[in-house]
Amino acid sequence: MKLEKPEEVITRLKDIKITVGRTGKITPNAVLEPVRVAGSLVSAATLHNEDMIKNKDVRVNDFVVIRKAGDIIPEVVRSLPERREEHSEAYVFPTLCPVCGSQLVRYPDEAAHYCINQDCPARVSESIIHFASREAMDIDTLGSKRVEFFCEQGLLKSVEDIYHLKDQRETLMNLEGFQEKSVDKLLEAIEASKSNPLEDLIFGLGIRQVGKKAAKILAHHFKNMAVFMSATKEELTAIRDIGEVTAISILDYFQNESNVRMIEHLRDLGCRMDSDQQEITQSLFTGKTVVLTGSLSLFTRDEAKEVLERLGANVTGSVSKKTDLVIFGENAGSKLEKALQLNIQTMDEKTFLEEVNQFENQ
């Protein structure tokens, strides 16, 4: 079946507005003369970054062609220079944050610019919105509009302030539109969020490159915030689906003292700092640091890891002096060689299966 080409419409780009996200990412947005596209009225579209504006030569007051990407998200396809005003000038991307005035930074190999001021009001507000969102700490009734309102009222100046709102109950009751029932519902949701597992908290921190899936992987692997915070680059990149870029971003995040203080404050306020724990079967693997290497034929790598964790082992991806046991399959290479050099105990897959059966059949 032939797919229909998305509807393209011409309108005028009235202005380019800059927004600041929770990570400090700067996003230019096109302010458009409202026009109907694919059944709905469109008045704005993201321009993504400076490179896109330059490549498409998009200018304020230009006529532009827009469409909905995937019939959902409005995008600027191209400008129409033949209809451009005579004295039009190329758009100059800002060098300072439009909210706090800090110098913007563009990282190597990234198209986006960032405001790196942790105290930038826009970043603070967006960070709190993200922390309270459904996929993170899931604090019911603390949506974006309410966060922005509380920030304007001076009630929220940091993520930690969410958990101090209970001390502001009378102030909340006196705000327009708030009643005892709605205030109590909000405070109960905030209190309930303290018991959320580690993966929700990690995602809620808003670490660059760490999405929901990565947060879950990290929480499952480290099980405890303190252990996660002390992880090395080698330990992070040894985890499946955690690449070097993500590892560096995590290390950078924890090297920032204000981030560490925030997490310590959240801990002191009663936020849970560990993940849901499986019931551990005591075995010879309990408490040991284990590395899997080579091609396993009786288990997949994930199955073997799951079994080891159920038996109380800490499974890591690299061999070091802290490794207690290396379990190897076919074509085991450098990890097995290193284990032998360090006189670390090794076990072949068949023996591993025998040991597992012994403990799991008890």
C-alpha contacts under 8 A as a table, 3 or more apart, distances in Angstrom:
res1	aa1	res2	aa2	distance
6	P	67	R	6.59
6	P	68	K	6.94
6	P	69	A	7.74
6	P	70	G	7.91
6	P	71	D	6.88
7	E	37	V	6.93
7	E	38	A	6.38
7	E	67	R	5.98
7	E	68	K	7.57
8	E	37	V	7.44
8	E	65	V	6.28
8	E	66	I	5.59
8	E	67	R	4.80
9	V	35	V	7.82
9	V	37	V	6.69
9	V	65	V	5.50
9	V	66	I	5.42
9	V	67	R	6.44
10	I	63	F	6.61
10	I	64	V	5.56
10	I	65	V	4.55
10	I	66	I	6.31
11	T	32	L	6.89
11	T	33	E	6.14
11	T	34	P	7.71
11	T	35	V	6.75
11	T	63	F	5.54
11	T	64	V	5.65
11	T	65	V	6.63
11	T	66	I	7.52
12	R	32	L	5.85
12	R	33	E	5.53
12	R	61	N	6.10
12	R	62	D	5.77
12	R	63	F	4.33
12	R	64	V	5.98
13	L	16	I	7.83
13	L	30	A	6.34
13	L	31	V	5.88
13	L	32	L	4.61
13	L	33	E	6.52
13	L	59	R	7.59
13	L	60	V	5.83
13	L	61	N	5.17
13	L	62	D	5.50
13	L	63	F	6.12
13	L	64	V	6.55
14	K	30	A	7.53
14	K	31	V	5.49
14	K	32	L	5.45
14	K	33	E	6.53
14	K	60	V	5.81
14	K	61	N	5.12
14	K	62	D	7.65
15	D	30	A	6.10
15	D	31	V	5.03
15	D	32	L	7.25
15	D	60	V	5.24
15	D	61	N	6.97
16	I	28	P	6.28
16	I	29	N	5.46
16	I	30	A	4.78
16	I	31	V	5.88
16	I	60	V	6.71
17	K	28	P	5.70
17	K	29	N	5.16
17	K	30	A	6.53
17	K	31	V	6.97
18	I	26	I	6.62
18	I	27	T	5.63
18	I	28	P	4.52
18	I	29	N	6.11
18	I	98	P	7.07
19	T	26	I	5.82
19	T	27	T	5.27
19	T	28	P	6.48
19	T	29	N	7.51
19	T	98	P	7.93
20	V	24	G	5.62
20	V	25	K	5.71
20	V	26	I	4.89
20	V	27	T	6.49
20	V	97	C	7.93
20	V	99	V	7.85
20	V	115	C	7.54
20	V	122	A	5.97
20	V	123	R	6.49
21	G	24	G	5.05
21	G	25	K	5.13
21	G	26	I	6.56
21	G	27	T	7.72
21	G	122	A	7.01
21	G	123	R	5.86
21	G	126	E	5.99
21	G	127	S	7.98
22	R	25	K	7.13
22	R	122	A	7.34
22	R	123	R	4.49
22	R	124	V	6.81
22	R	125	S	7.44
22	R	126	E	4.53
22	R	127	S	4.66
22	R	130	H	7.53
22	R	206	G	7.26
23	T	114	Y	7.60
23	T	123	R	6.65
23	T	127	S	7.59
23	T	206	G	7.01
23	T	207	I	7.52
23	T	208	R	6.55
24	G	114	Y	4.88
24	G	115	C	4.56
24	G	116	I	5.98
24	G	117	N	7.67
24	G	123	R	5.86
25	K	112	A	6.61
25	K	113	H	5.97
25	K	114	Y	4.42
25	K	115	C	6.47
26	I	49	N	7.64
26	I	112	A	6.61
26	I	113	H	5.44
26	I	114	Y	5.46
26	I	115	C	7.04
27	T	46	T	7.33
27	T	47	L	7.24
27	T	48	H	5.69
27	T	49	N	6.10
27	T	112	A	7.67
28	P	46	T	6.32
28	P	47	L	5.36
28	P	48	H	6.02
28	P	49	N	6.17
28	P	50	E	7.77
29	N	44	A	6.85
29	N	45	A	5.75
29	N	46	T	4.37
29	N	47	L	5.24
29	N	48	H	7.37
30	A	44	A	5.45
30	A	45	A	5.13
30	A	46	T	5.96
30	A	47	L	6.31
31	V	43	S	6.18
31	V	44	A	4.83
31	V	45	A	6.99
32	L	35	V	7.95
32	L	42	V	7.56
32	L	43	S	4.71
32	L	44	A	5.34
32	L	45	A	7.63
33	E	43	S	5.85
34	P	41	L	6.25
34	P	42	V	5.38
34	P	43	S	4.36
34	P	44	A	7.96
35	V	41	L	5.44
35	V	42	V	5.41
35	V	43	S	6.68
36	R	39	G	6.29
36	R	40	S	5.27
36	R	41	L	4.26
36	R	42	V	5.95
37	V	40	S	5.51
37	V	41	L	6.24
37	V	42	V	6.54
37	V	67	R	6.71
37	V	68	K	7.27
38	A	67	R	8.00
38	A	68	K	7.31
38	A	71	D	7.01
42	V	45	A	7.92
42	V	74	P	7.21
44	A	74	P	7.29
45	A	73	I	7.74
45	A	74	P	5.17
45	A	75	E	5.29
45	A	76	V	6.71
46	T	74	P	7.45
46	T	75	E	6.34
46	T	76	V	7.67
47	L	52	M	6.58
47	L	53	I	6.56
47	L	75	E	7.39
47	L	76	V	7.05
48	H	52	M	6.61
48	H	112	A	7.82
49	N	52	M	5.58
49	N	53	I	6.69
49	N	111	A	6.36
49	N	112	A	5.55
49	N	113	H	7.58
50	E	53	I	5.23
50	E	54	K	6.28
50	E	93	F	6.36
50	E	111	A	7.25
50	E	112	A	7.26
51	D	54	K	5.10
51	D	55	N	5.93
51	D	111	A	6.67
52	M	55	N	5.09
52	M	56	K	6.03
53	I	56	K	5.42
53	I	57	D	5.62
53	I	58	V	5.27
53	I	59	R	7.90
53	I	91	Y	7.74
54	K	57	D	4.77
54	K	58	V	6.79
54	K	91	Y	7.99
56	K	78	R	5.79
56	K	79	S	6.58
57	D	78	R	7.98
57	D	79	S	6.77
57	D	90	A	7.19
58	V	62	D	6.95
58	V	64	V	7.89
58	V	78	R	7.34
58	V	79	S	5.64
58	V	90	A	7.56
58	V	91	Y	7.27
59	R	62	D	5.46
59	R	79	S	7.88
59	R	88	S	7.52
59	R	89	E	7.05
59	R	90	A	5.79
59	R	91	Y	5.51
60	V	91	Y	7.09
61	N	84	R	7.73
61	N	85	E	7.75
62	D	79	S	6.55
62	D	80	L	6.87
62	D	81	P	7.37
62	D	83	R	7.40
62	D	84	R	5.64
62	D	85	E	7.52
63	F	79	S	6.08
63	F	80	L	5.61
63	F	81	P	7.82
63	F	83	R	6.63
63	F	84	R	6.98
64	V	76	V	6.76
64	V	77	V	7.38
64	V	78	R	5.78
64	V	79	S	4.24
64	V	80	L	5.69
65	V	76	V	6.00
65	V	77	V	5.44
65	V	78	R	5.46
65	V	79	S	6.23
65	V	80	L	7.50
66	I	74	P	6.81
66	I	75	E	5.58
66	I	76	V	4.52
66	I	77	V	5.34
66	I	78	R	7.42
67	R	71	D	7.76
67	R	74	P	5.63
67	R	75	E	5.63
67	R	76	V	6.76
67	R	77	V	6.88
68	K	71	D	4.57
68	K	72	I	5.27
68	K	73	I	4.92
68	K	74	P	4.23
68	K	75	E	5.90
69	A	72	I	5.75
69	A	73	I	5.06
69	A	74	P	6.11
69	A	75	E	6.37
70	G	73	I	6.82
76	V	79	S	7.78
80	L	83	R	5.68
80	L	84	R	6.74
81	P	84	R	4.86
84	R	88	S	6.86
85	E	88	S	5.38
94	P	97	C	7.42
94	P	98	P	7.97
95	T	103	Q	6.03
95	T	104	L	5.43
96	L	101	G	5.18
96	L	102	S	5.34
96	L	103	Q	4.56
96	L	104	L	5.24
96	L	115	C	7.96
97	C	100	C	5.67
97	C	101	G	4.62
97	C	102	S	5.18
97	C	103	Q	6.31
97	C	104	L	6.02
97	C	115	C	5.95
98	P	101	G	5.82
99	V	120	C	7.01
99	V	121	P	7.10
99	V	122	A	6.60
100	C	120	C	5.50
100	C	121	P	7.06
102	S	115	C	6.56
102	S	116	I	7.65
102	S	117	N	6.62
103	Q	115	C	6.84
104	L	113	H	6.15
104	L	114	Y	5.40
104	L	115	C	4.99
104	L	116	I	7.10
105	V	113	H	5.39
105	V	114	Y	5.11
105	V	115	C	6.46
105	V	116	I	7.17
106	R	110	E	6.82
106	R	111	A	7.24
106	R	112	A	6.19
106	R	113	H	4.44
106	R	114	Y	6.20
107	Y	110	E	5.54
107	Y	111	A	7.90
107	Y	112	A	7.69
107	Y	113	H	7.29
110	E	113	H	7.96
115	C	120	C	7.85
117	N	120	C	5.39
118	Q	123	R	6.93
118	Q	124	V	7.37
119	D	123	R	7.07
119	D	124	V	6.39
120	C	123	R	5.27
120	C	124	V	6.20
121	P	124	V	5.03
121	P	125	S	6.11
122	A	125	S	5.23
122	A	126	E	6.13
123	R	126	E	5.16
123	R	127	S	5.88
124	V	127	S	5.10
124	V	128	I	6.26
124	V	157	K	6.90
124	V	158	S	6.18
124	V	159	V	7.66
125	S	128	I	5.29
125	S	129	I	6.27
125	S	147	V	6.89
125	S	148	E	6.35
125	S	151	C	6.83
125	S	157	K	7.84
125	S	158	S	7.93
126	E	129	I	5.00
126	E	130	H	6.12
127	S	130	H	5.12
127	S	131	F	6.07
127	S	159	V	7.10
127	S	205	L	7.71
127	S	206	G	6.87
128	I	131	F	5.01
128	I	132	A	6.18
128	I	147	V	7.07
128	I	158	S	6.95
128	I	159	V	5.21
129	I	132	A	5.37
129	I	133	S	6.07
129	I	142	L	7.84
129	I	143	G	6.58
129	I	144	S	5.40
129	I	147	V	6.30
130	H	133	S	5.09
130	H	136	A	6.99
130	H	204	G	6.25
130	H	206	G	7.12
131	F	136	A	5.71
131	F	137	M	5.94
131	F	159	V	7.25
131	F	201	L	7.86
131	F	203	F	7.78
131	F	204	G	4.19
131	F	205	L	6.37
131	F	206	G	7.32
132	A	136	A	6.27
132	A	137	M	5.15
132	A	138	D	5.49
132	A	139	I	5.06
132	A	140	D	7.97
132	A	142	L	6.48
132	A	143	G	7.25
132	A	204	G	7.30
133	S	136	A	5.32
133	S	137	M	6.16
133	S	138	D	5.07
133	S	139	I	6.50
133	S	142	L	7.83
133	S	143	G	6.96
133	S	204	G	7.95
134	R	137	M	6.41
134	R	138	D	3.86
134	R	139	I	6.82
134	R	140	D	7.69
135	E	138	D	6.13
135	E	200	D	7.21
135	E	203	F	7.94
135	E	212	K	7.44
136	A	200	D	4.77
136	A	201	L	6.53
136	A	203	F	5.70
136	A	204	G	4.72
137	M	193	S	5.80
137	M	196	N	6.71
137	M	200	D	5.62
137	M	201	L	6.43
137	M	204	G	6.30
138	D	193	S	6.91
139	I	142	L	5.79
139	I	186	L	7.75
139	I	189	A	5.40
139	I	190	I	5.74
139	I	193	S	6.32
140	D	143	G	7.47
140	D	186	L	6.74
140	D	189	A	5.74
140	D	190	I	7.84
141	T	146	R	7.87
141	T	185	K	7.84
141	T	186	L	5.97
141	T	189	A	7.92
142	L	146	R	5.85
142	L	147	V	6.33
142	L	186	L	6.99
143	G	146	R	5.48
143	G	147	V	6.17
144	S	147	V	5.11
144	S	148	E	6.14
145	K	148	E	5.17
145	K	149	F	6.18
146	R	149	F	4.97
146	R	150	F	6.11
147	V	150	F	5.12
147	V	151	C	6.09
147	V	156	L	7.49
148	E	151	C	5.07
148	E	152	E	6.23
149	F	152	E	5.08
149	F	153	Q	6.27
150	F	153	Q	4.96
150	F	154	G	6.22
150	F	155	L	5.14
150	F	156	L	5.62
151	C	154	G	5.07
151	C	155	L	5.78
151	C	156	L	4.73
151	C	157	K	6.23
152	E	155	L	7.65
153	Q	156	L	7.74
154	G	157	K	6.58
155	L	161	D	7.36
155	L	165	L	7.36
156	L	159	V	7.44
156	L	161	D	5.40
156	L	162	I	6.66
157	K	161	D	6.46
158	S	161	D	5.37
158	S	162	I	7.59
159	V	162	I	5.84
159	V	262	M	7.83
160	E	163	Y	5.80
160	E	164	H	7.14
160	E	262	M	6.81
160	E	265	H	6.94
160	E	266	L	6.18
161	D	164	H	4.90
161	D	165	L	6.49
162	I	165	L	5.57
162	I	190	I	7.27
163	Y	166	K	6.75
163	Y	190	I	6.70
163	Y	191	E	7.50
163	Y	269	L	7.05
164	H	167	D	5.56
164	H	168	Q	7.15
165	L	168	Q	4.94
165	L	169	R	6.65
165	L	187	L	7.32
166	K	169	R	5.42
166	K	187	L	6.15
168	Q	171	T	5.24
168	Q	172	L	6.16
169	R	172	L	5.08
169	R	173	M	6.19
169	R	183	V	7.27
170	E	173	M	5.03
170	E	174	N	6.46
171	T	174	N	5.27
171	T	175	L	6.67
172	L	175	L	5.32
172	L	178	F	6.79
172	L	183	V	6.79
173	M	178	F	5.65
173	M	179	Q	5.75
173	M	180	E	6.29
173	M	183	V	6.72
174	N	178	F	7.02
175	L	178	F	5.68
178	F	182	S	6.23
178	F	183	V	6.53
179	Q	182	S	5.43
179	Q	183	V	6.12
180	E	183	V	5.20
180	E	184	D	6.05
181	K	184	D	5.23
181	K	185	K	6.15
182	S	185	K	5.08
182	S	186	L	6.25
183	V	186	L	5.17
183	V	187	L	6.23
184	D	187	L	5.11
184	D	188	E	5.99
185	K	188	E	5.18
185	K	189	A	6.22
186	L	189	A	5.19
186	L	190	I	6.27
187	L	190	I	5.03
187	L	191	E	6.18
188	E	191	E	5.09
188	E	192	A	6.09
189	A	192	A	5.06
189	A	193	S	6.24
190	I	193	S	5.28
190	I	194	K	7.13
191	E	194	K	5.70
192	A	195	S	6.02
192	A	196	N	7.65
193	S	196	N	5.34
193	S	271	C	7.64
194	K	270	G	6.14
194	K	271	C	4.20
194	K	272	R	5.81
195	S	271	C	6.32
195	S	272	R	5.41
196	N	200	D	6.35
196	N	201	L	7.27
196	N	271	C	7.70
196	N	272	R	6.44
197	P	200	D	5.81
197	P	201	L	6.90
197	P	272	R	6.45
197	P	273	M	7.30
197	P	274	D	6.21
197	P	275	S	4.86
197	P	276	D	6.17
198	L	201	L	5.12
198	L	202	I	6.11
198	L	219	A	5.74
198	L	223	K	7.30
198	L	224	N	7.24
198	L	225	M	7.17
198	L	272	R	6.76
198	L	273	M	5.63
198	L	274	D	4.92
198	L	275	S	4.64
198	L	276	D	7.80
199	E	202	I	5.16
199	E	203	F	6.21
199	E	212	K	7.85
199	E	215	A	5.16
199	E	216	K	4.86
199	E	217	I	7.97
199	E	218	L	7.37
199	E	219	A	5.03
199	E	220	H	7.74
199	E	275	S	6.82
200	D	203	F	5.26
200	D	204	G	5.97
200	D	215	A	7.38
200	D	216	K	7.84
201	L	204	G	4.83
201	L	205	L	6.25
201	L	273	M	7.85
202	I	205	L	5.35
202	I	206	G	7.45
202	I	207	I	7.82
202	I	215	A	5.64
202	I	219	A	7.51
203	F	206	G	5.79
203	F	207	I	7.26
203	F	210	V	6.79
203	F	211	G	6.32
203	F	212	K	5.81
203	F	215	A	5.37
206	G	210	V	7.21
207	I	210	V	5.51
207	I	249	S	7.14
207	I	250	I	6.59
207	I	253	Y	6.62
208	R	246	T	7.54
208	R	249	S	6.02
208	R	250	I	7.49
209	Q	245	V	7.59
209	Q	246	T	5.32
209	Q	249	S	6.76
210	V	213	K	7.82
210	V	214	A	5.47
210	V	215	A	6.11
210	V	246	T	6.71
210	V	250	I	7.96
211	G	214	A	5.35
211	G	215	A	6.08
212	K	215	A	5.11
212	K	216	K	6.31
213	K	216	K	5.21
213	K	217	I	6.33
214	A	217	I	5.01
214	A	218	L	6.07
214	A	241	D	7.44
214	A	242	I	7.07
215	A	218	L	5.15
215	A	219	A	6.05
216	K	219	A	5.15
216	K	220	H	6.06
217	I	220	H	5.21
217	I	221	H	6.11
218	L	221	H	5.08
218	L	222	F	6.01
218	L	223	K	7.77
218	L	228	F	7.52
219	A	222	F	5.44
219	A	223	K	5.08
219	A	224	N	7.10
219	A	225	M	7.96
219	A	228	F	7.89
219	A	274	D	7.67
219	A	275	S	6.16
220	H	223	K	5.43
220	H	275	S	6.87
221	H	239	I	7.93
221	H	315	V	7.86
222	F	225	M	7.38
222	F	227	V	6.03
222	F	228	F	5.49
223	K	227	V	7.61
223	K	228	F	7.73
223	K	274	D	5.42
223	K	275	S	5.09
223	K	276	D	7.84
223	K	277	Q	7.75
224	N	227	V	5.42
224	N	228	F	6.28
224	N	273	M	5.93
224	N	274	D	4.37
224	N	275	S	6.58
225	M	228	F	4.97
225	M	229	M	6.05
225	M	273	M	5.31
225	M	274	D	6.16
226	A	229	M	5.14
226	A	230	S	6.40
226	A	273	M	7.90
227	V	230	S	5.30
227	V	231	A	6.39
228	F	231	A	5.31
229	M	254	F	6.45
231	A	235	E	6.04
231	A	236	L	6.55
232	T	235	E	5.16
232	T	236	L	6.24
232	T	251	L	7.70
233	K	236	L	5.12
233	K	237	T	6.10
233	K	244	E	7.74
233	K	247	A	5.86
233	K	248	I	6.94
233	K	251	L	7.28
234	E	237	T	5.35
234	E	238	A	6.06
234	E	318	S	7.40
235	E	238	A	5.23
235	E	239	I	6.94
235	E	316	T	7.04
235	E	317	G	6.81
235	E	318	S	7.00
236	L	239	I	5.59
236	L	242	I	6.51
236	L	243	G	7.82
236	L	247	A	5.71
237	T	240	R	7.45
237	T	242	I	5.47
237	T	243	G	5.36
237	T	244	E	5.86
237	T	247	A	6.23
238	A	242	I	7.44
238	A	316	T	6.99
238	A	317	G	4.49
238	A	318	S	6.35
239	I	242	I	5.56
239	I	316	T	7.37
239	I	317	G	6.25
240	R	243	G	7.96
242	I	246	T	6.20
242	I	247	A	6.71
243	G	246	T	5.46
243	G	247	A	6.18
244	E	247	A	4.96
244	E	248	I	6.08
245	V	248	I	5.28
245	V	249	S	6.26
246	T	249	S	5.06
246	T	250	I	6.23
247	A	250	I	5.14
247	A	251	L	6.25
248	I	251	L	5.09
248	I	252	D	6.08
249	S	252	D	5.09
249	S	253	Y	6.17
250	I	253	Y	5.09
250	I	254	F	6.43
251	L	254	F	5.34
251	L	255	Q	6.17
252	D	255	Q	5.12
252	D	256	N	6.73
253	Y	256	N	5.61
253	Y	259	N	6.82
254	F	257	E	7.15
254	F	259	N	6.39
254	F	260	V	6.11
255	Q	259	N	7.98
255	Q	260	V	7.78
256	N	259	N	5.51
256	N	260	V	6.65
257	E	260	V	5.08
257	E	261	R	6.13
258	S	261	R	5.05
258	S	262	M	6.14
259	N	262	M	5.08
259	N	263	I	6.39
260	V	263	I	5.24
260	V	264	E	6.26
261	R	264	E	5.04
261	R	265	H	6.05
262	M	265	H	5.02
262	M	266	L	6.17
263	I	266	L	5.00
263	I	267	R	6.18
264	E	267	R	5.03
264	E	268	D	6.23
265	H	268	D	5.02
265	H	269	L	6.14
266	L	269	L	5.00
266	L	270	G	6.50
266	L	271	C	5.53
267	R	270	G	5.25
267	R	271	C	5.04
267	R	272	R	6.76
267	R	273	M	6.75
268	D	271	C	7.35
278	Q	310	R	6.59
279	E	310	R	6.94
280	I	309	E	7.76
280	I	310	R	5.28
280	I	311	L	5.57
280	I	312	G	5.53
281	T	286	T	7.93
281	T	310	R	6.29
281	T	311	L	4.85
281	T	312	G	6.64
281	T	359	F	7.65
281	T	360	E	7.68
282	Q	285	F	7.75
282	Q	286	T	5.87
282	Q	311	L	5.99
282	Q	312	G	6.67
282	Q	359	F	7.82
283	S	286	T	5.32
283	S	311	L	5.93
283	S	312	G	7.28
283	S	359	F	6.30
285	F	288	K	5.47
285	F	308	L	7.00
285	F	311	L	6.14
285	F	312	G	6.10
285	F	313	A	5.25
286	T	311	L	5.82
286	T	312	G	3.98
286	T	313	A	4.95
287	G	312	G	5.78
287	G	313	A	5.33
287	G	314	N	6.82
288	K	312	G	7.56
288	K	313	A	5.11
288	K	314	N	6.09
288	K	323	T	7.67
288	K	324	D	5.74
288	K	325	L	7.31
289	T	313	A	6.00
289	T	314	N	4.74
289	T	315	V	5.82
289	T	316	T	6.85
289	T	322	K	7.09
289	T	323	T	5.12
289	T	324	D	5.20
289	T	325	L	6.55
290	V	313	A	6.55
290	V	314	N	6.05
290	V	315	V	4.82
290	V	316	T	6.19
290	V	323	T	6.12
290	V	324	D	6.01
290	V	325	L	4.86
290	V	326	V	5.72
290	V	327	I	7.32
291	V	315	V	5.79
291	V	316	T	5.41
291	V	317	G	5.80
291	V	318	S	6.56
291	V	319	V	6.62
291	V	323	T	7.22
291	V	325	L	6.44
291	V	326	V	4.78
291	V	327	I	6.25
292	L	301	R	7.61
292	L	305	K	8.00
292	L	315	V	7.70
292	L	316	T	7.89
292	L	317	G	7.16
292	L	326	V	5.92
292	L	327	I	5.00
292	L	328	F	5.96
293	T	326	V	7.26
293	T	327	I	6.36
293	T	328	F	4.87
293	T	329	G	6.35
293	T	332	A	5.75
293	T	333	G	7.62
293	T	335	K	6.67
293	T	336	L	7.15
294	G	328	F	5.43
294	G	329	G	4.47
294	G	330	E	5.20
294	G	331	N	5.25
294	G	332	A	3.92
294	G	333	G	6.85
295	S	328	F	7.66
295	S	329	G	4.88
295	S	330	E	4.88
295	S	331	N	6.37
295	S	332	A	7.08
296	L	299	F	5.82
296	L	300	T	6.34
296	L	301	R	6.89
296	L	328	F	7.55
296	L	329	G	4.84
296	L	330	E	6.58
296	L	349	E	6.96
297	S	300	T	7.19
297	S	329	G	7.42
298	L	349	E	7.51
298	L	353	L	8.00
299	F	302	D	7.87
299	F	303	E	5.73
299	F	304	A	5.74
300	T	303	E	5.12
300	T	304	A	6.26
301	R	304	A	5.25
301	R	305	K	6.22
302	D	305	K	5.06
302	D	306	E	6.09
303	E	306	E	5.08
303	E	307	V	6.19
304	A	307	V	5.15
304	A	308	L	6.17
305	K	308	L	5.11
305	K	309	E	6.13
305	K	315	V	6.50
306	E	309	E	5.17
306	E	310	R	6.16
307	V	310	R	5.07
307	V	311	L	6.28
307	V	356	V	7.91
308	L	311	L	4.98
308	L	312	G	6.35
308	L	313	A	5.26
308	L	314	N	7.55
308	L	315	V	7.25
309	E	312	G	4.95
309	E	313	A	4.87
309	E	314	N	6.29
309	E	315	V	7.08
310	R	313	A	7.39
316	T	319	V	7.93
318	S	335	K	7.25
319	V	322	K	7.74
319	V	323	T	5.85
319	V	326	V	7.91
319	V	335	K	6.13
319	V	338	K	7.00
319	V	339	A	6.66
320	S	323	T	5.35
320	S	339	A	7.92
321	K	342	L	7.05
323	T	326	V	7.57
323	T	344	I	7.08
324	D	344	I	6.15
324	D	345	Q	6.46
325	L	344	I	6.13
325	L	345	Q	4.93
325	L	346	T	5.52
325	L	347	M	7.39
326	V	336	L	6.98
326	V	339	A	6.88
326	V	344	I	7.26
326	V	345	Q	6.42
326	V	346	T	4.71
326	V	347	M	6.31
327	I	346	T	5.75
327	I	347	M	4.76
327	I	348	D	5.66
327	I	349	E	6.49
327	I	352	F	7.27
328	F	332	A	6.07
328	F	336	L	7.14
328	F	346	T	7.34
328	F	347	M	6.32
328	F	348	D	5.07
328	F	349	E	6.00
329	G	332	A	6.01
329	G	348	D	6.18
329	G	349	E	5.61
332	A	335	K	7.21
332	A	336	L	6.08
333	G	336	L	5.71
333	G	337	E	6.44
334	S	337	E	4.91
334	S	338	K	6.00
335	K	338	K	5.13
335	K	339	A	6.18
336	L	339	A	5.01
336	L	340	L	6.29
336	L	346	T	7.86
337	E	340	L	5.22
337	E	341	Q	6.26
338	K	341	Q	4.98
338	K	342	L	6.18
339	A	342	L	5.14
339	A	343	N	6.04
339	A	344	I	4.96
339	A	345	Q	7.35
339	A	346	T	7.39
340	L	343	N	4.93
340	L	344	I	5.99
340	L	345	Q	7.79
340	L	346	T	7.85
341	Q	344	I	7.72
347	M	351	T	6.35
347	M	352	F	6.42
348	D	351	T	5.53
348	D	352	F	6.25
349	E	352	F	4.90
349	E	353	L	6.23
350	K	353	L	5.20
350	K	354	E	6.40
351	T	354	E	5.05
351	T	355	E	6.25
352	F	355	E	5.17
352	F	356	V	6.17
353	L	356	V	5.03
353	L	357	N	6.13
354	E	357	N	5.22
354	E	358	Q	6.21
355	E	358	Q	5.06
355	E	359	F	6.48
356	V	359	F	5.42
356	V	360	E	5.95
357	N	360	E	5.22
357	N	361	N	5.73
358	Q	361	N	5.62
358	Q	362	Q	6.62
359	F	362	Q	5.45
